[in-house]
């Protein structure tokens, strides 16, 4: 049952926020106003404590305010805050670039371009691949999410709300089906399907899209915001080979899956891939604004300033935070920790499936896990209203949890979360699901919530 706490100060800020800030800035969930955070926990303005299974949208992988990261930011702040790479040089931007070229897959020479967010990194990638190849066409995927700048929206295929009244979008970007084996767009079963999703691309190359005109294919190795969609094991290697056969650049969009989230430094490492381009952001600097494109040296040398120049690119505070983040991840072995914790959490959710018909599927790698709630396990119809109610009840009981897509609970805690904290959170989730299944959460909650 609910143990809801009063949140008068939070409600006051939410009311003022809705009067003053653009509605384009926020997806509506519960009235959470963060006052402080540490490790895997948050406190709101009214003093209520929560376990954090959102992690700043899979960003604070090292936990909130990791002491090493805070120390690095403070030390840099005592030196200088901003001077812009556009007109000067500074040491930690070079050091971070060196670190990024070392930890990303591939031993070939690489160079780095900085930005502020995953959106601008995706934008930059569009410019980069067109500049290098002289080709215009780019292939992306249905259900993908790459951000909200014009280039990133043009690449994205997750929801029509991103596109209504905003066009025209960038030309020559084509969307193809992602290999979603739980809700196959071709209504087939793997492996009997013979990877029809890959065959779809091959057919396009034969009939409507000349492959010699395609500059790049941009793909999330695991689709995040569409509901943690993991391709079959043989899909990505075969897809990368198809790209190589046609001289098409393979760009791995690891904004959400990077920096240990999936149990390896980067998700492509699960398939031993060495992409031509890596698109990085979110957890790169433990919550400080930073993005990076890491690409083969010869690709990166195909453009020049100001093709992808931002005033605050590679901000020194963010670079300091990113270097400390990499140090923490190595010394505390956070990717390995994420792998172990992910296995434990997945096992717990699969046990819950035996007790709760609302859970249709559990999937993930590391601590990027999706719990797919359905109205019926046979039809796999998304249980949207029920999912909103679970989100709400979890918040009432001290857990920050939101969902992907229509009905996939987003399990993305910090990589530093303890087993005790995970157990407490999982208990809250199961109790919340039970409350929803038994009709204990009022329908009015759905009107207050939004979601994707």
N, C-alpha and C positions, 0 to 999 in steps of 0.2 A: 504494500500500500504506500501511498505518497507520504513523504515526510517533508512536504514543501515548507520552505522558509519564506518569511516576508522580505520583499525587496523594494521598499519605498524609494530609496535613493536611486536605485537602478532604474526604476520606472520613470522617475523624474528626468533622468538624463536621456532615456530612450525617447520620451515625449519631445524634449527639446531637439534632439538629434533629428527626429522626423520632420520638425519644422524648419530646420536650418540646413541640413545636408541633403545632397541630391539622392533621390531614391535609386539612382543607378549604382550607388556605391556598395550596397549591402543586400545579401540574401536574408530574408526574414526567418529567424528561428525564435529563440526565447530571449527575454530581456536580460542578457548577460552584459554587465558593465565591469570590465576587468580593472581591479585596483592594484593588484600585485600578483606575482607569479614566481615560483621557484621549483626547479626540478620538474616533476610531472603533475604539479598542483597549481591551481589558480584560486584567488580570493576575489570576490566581487566587492562593490562599493558598500554593500551592507554587511560585510564581514563573513559571508557564507563561503565555505571551502568546497572546491571541486577537484576531482581527478580529471586530467585533461587527455581525452582520447582524440582531440582534434589537432593539437600540436601546431597551432597557428597555420593550419592547412598544410600539414606535413613539412613544416619549416624549422621548428625548434628541435631538431633531431638530437642535439646534445643536451636537451632539457632547457627549461627556462633559466636564464641568468647563470649559466655555468661559470664558476669562478674564474677559470682560465680565460674564457671569452670576455668576461666583464673586465678583468685586469688588462687584457690587451687593448680594449677600447679606451679605457681610462688613460693608459700610458700614451696612446697615440693622441688622445684629446689634449694632453699636456704639451704636445709638440706642435701640431697644427691640425685643423679640422678639414680644410678644403683648399685646393689650389688649382685643380683641374689638369688632367693628363693631356688635354688638348694643347696646352702651351708650355708644359713643364714635365719634369720627370720626378718620380719619387720611388724610394727603395722598395717599400713593401708591395707595390704594384708589380714590380719585376719579380720579387721573391714568390708572390702568390702565383704568378704565371708559370714560374718554374715548377712549383708544386703541382699545379693543375696538369701540366704536360706529363708529369711523372705518374700521377695516379690514374689518369684516364687510359683506357685500353689502347694498345698499339705502341710499338717501340720506334716508329717512324718520327721524323722531326715534325714539331707542331708549333703553332703560334696561337695567341689568345686575343680575343676582343672582348672588352668589358661593357656592361650596361647596368641597368638598375633592376630589371625584373624579367621573368620568363617571357612576358609579352614582347619586350624589345629584343630579346635574344632570338625569338622566332622571326620577328621582322628582319633583323640583321641577317639571319640565315637565308631568307628569301633573296635579299640583295646580293649576298655573297655567292650563292650558287649560280645565280644568273650572270654575275660578273665573271666568274671563273669559266663557266662552260660556254657562254654565249648563247645558251638555250633559254627558252622562256617558260616552258611547261613545268609544273611541279605536281607531284602526286601526294595527297594526304588521305586521311581516312574518315569515314563516317563514324560518329560518336567520339571523335577526338576532341580534346580541349587544349588549345595552345595559348590562350590569353585573349586580351580585349583591345589591343591596338588594331589598326586596320589590317595589317598583314596577318596578325595572329588570329583575328576573327575570320579572315579569308581562309586560313588553313583549317580552322575548327569546324567540326560537324556535329556538335553535341546537342544543341537545342535551337529551335527556330527563334526563340526569344532573343538570341544574340544577333539576329539578322533583320528582324522586322524594322522597317522604316530607316535602315541604316545604309542601304546600298547606294550606288554600286560598289562591289568589292573588287579586290585585285583580280585581274583576268588571268586566265591560263592556269588556274589551280583546280585540280580534279580530285574528287573524293571517291574512294572505293571502299567496299565493305571490309571491316576489321574481322579477324577470325574469332568470333564469339561462339564458342561451342555450347554454351548454356542456352542461348537464344540465337541459334544459327539463322542468319538472314536468308539462307537457301533451304531451310527446313531439312537439313541433312544431319547425319551423325558421323563423328570422327571415330576411327580413321577411314571408314568406308567411303566417306565423301571424296577422298583423294585430293584434299585441300582445294576444294572448288573456289575458295576465296582467292587463292593464288592463281588458279586458272582464269578467274575473272580478269585479273590484271593482264595476263598473257593474251586473252582475247581482245582486250582493249588495244594492246600493242599491235595485234594483227589487223584490227578493223577500224579504229577511230583515232588512236593517239600514236603517232609515229614515235617509237622509243628514242630515235636519234634527236628528237626535239625536246626530250624530257631532261631537265637540269638535275633534279633531285627527287628523292622520295623521303618525306619527313614522317617519322613514325615514333609513337610512344611504345617502347618495348613491352610495357604493360600499360594498358589504358587505365588511367586513374579515375577521372571524374565521371566517366561513363559507368563505373561500377566495378573497378578492379577486374578488368578482362585480361586474362592471360592466354596468349596464343599457344597452340599445340607445339610441342618441343621441336618439331622439324620445320615449322613455318618460317621463323626469322632467318635461319641459315639459308633456306632455299630462296627466300625473298632477297637476301643480300646477294646471293649468287646471280639471281635474275638481273639485279641492278648492275653488277659488275659486267655481266655479259653484254650489256647495252651501254656501258660507259655512263651510267646514271649514279650520281653521288648518293650515298646512304647516310642520312642524318638522323641520329638517335636523339629524340627529345626526352631528356632525363630530368626535366625540371622537378617533377614530383618523385621520381623513382631513384634519384641520385643520392649520393652521400650516405650509404649504408641502409637506407630505408628497407630495401628488399632482402637484406641479409648478405649482400655483397656491396662493394663500393659503388658499383653501377649495375643496373639491371641487365645490360647486354652481356655482362660477365657470366650470367647463368647459361648463356649459349656460346660463350667463347668468341664473341664477335668483336671486330675492330672497325668501328664506323669511321667514315671519312670525316664526319663532323659530330661533335657532341654539344648539345644545347643544355646549359646548366643554370640553375637559379635556386629559389626557395632555400633549402638547407645549407647552401654554400657558405653562408656567413651567420648561421644560427639566429636569423631574424633580422639582421641588418640588410638594407637594400643593396643587392648585388646580383648580377648575372654574368655569365661568361659563355662565349662561343669558343670551343677548342677545336681546331681543324688542322688537317695536314698543312704543312708549311706552304707548299706550292699553291694550295687553294687560298689561304689567307693573304697571300701576296698578290692576289688578282685585283684588289681594290685599293683605294687610297683615300685619305681624308679629303672632305668630311663625309664620306659615304656612310659611315656608321660612327658618328662622333656625338657624344652626349656630354654636357657640361659636368655632370656629377659622376661620370663613368669611373668605375674603380675608385670610388671615394676612399681616402686613406683610412678612415674609421672602419669601413666595411672590409677593406683588404686586411687590416689587422685582425678583425673578427674572423675572417675566413681562414687565415693562417693558423690562428688558435684553434678553430674548429677542426681543421685537418689534424693538428697535433693531438687534440683530445680523442678524435676518432681512432687514431693509430694507437695511442698509449692505452686507452681503455678498451680497445678492440671492439668498438661499437657495432661494426657490421656483423661480426660473429655473435655478439650478444643479441642483435636483432634477429638473427637466424634462429637462435635457441628459443628466444621469447616468442617468436612467431609460431614456431612448432607447438609450443605449449598452448598458446591462445587458440590456435586453429583446432587443436585436439579438444579443448573445452567447448568450443562452439559446435563441433560435430557431435559431441555428447548431448548438447542442448537440442540438437535436431531430433533426437529420439523422444524428447519430451514436449516439443513445441512444433506443431504443424505449420506455424507461420514462417518458420525458417525453411526456405526452399533450397538454398545452396550456400556453401561457405568456400571461399577461394582466396588465395593470396600467396605472397612470398614475403618472408621476413615479417615486419610489422606494418605492411601495407595489405590490409585484409578487408574483404567485402563480405558482409552477411546479407544475402539477398532474401528479402521478405516477400512472400507471395500469398495470394488469396487461395491458390490451389496448386499443389505440387505438380499435378499432371499438366495443367494449362500454362503454368509458370507466369500467370498474370500478376504484374507488380501490385503489391499491397500498399499503395501510396498513402492513404489516410492512416492506416495502421502504423506505417513507418513514422509519420509525423508525430503520432501519439507516443511512440516509443522514445523518439528524440526528446519530447517534452517531459515525459515521466522520468527519464534519466536525469535531465537537468534538475527536476524537482528533488531528486534523491541524491544529488551531489556528483554527477558525472557530465562532462561536456562531450556530447556525441551528436554528430549530424549525419546526413546521408548523401550518397552519390545518386545521380540519375533519379529515377522515380522512387526506388525503394531499397537501396543497398546501404546498410549501415556502414559508415566509414570508420574503420578501426585503424587509427594512425597515432598511437601514443609516442612520446619521446623514446628514443632508443635506450635511454637510461632508466626507464621505468623499472621498479622492483617487482618481484613476483607477488609480494604482499599487496602492492597497489593494483597490479593487474587482477589479482583474485577479487579484490574489493570491487573493482570496476565491472568485472564479469558477473559478479553477484547482482549488482545494480541492473545490468542489462537483462539478465534472466528474470529478475523480479518485475522489471518494466514490461517485458514481453508477456509475462504471465498476466499482469494487470490489463494489458490491452486485449489479450485473448478472452479474458473474462468480463470485458466491458466496464472496467473500472476507471477508464480515462474518458472524460466527457468529449463529445463531438465538437464542442466549441473550440477546443484546442486547434483543430484543423484550420479554422478561420484565422487564427492568430499566426499561423506558421506559413512558410513559403516553400523553401527548398528549391532545388534545381528545376 
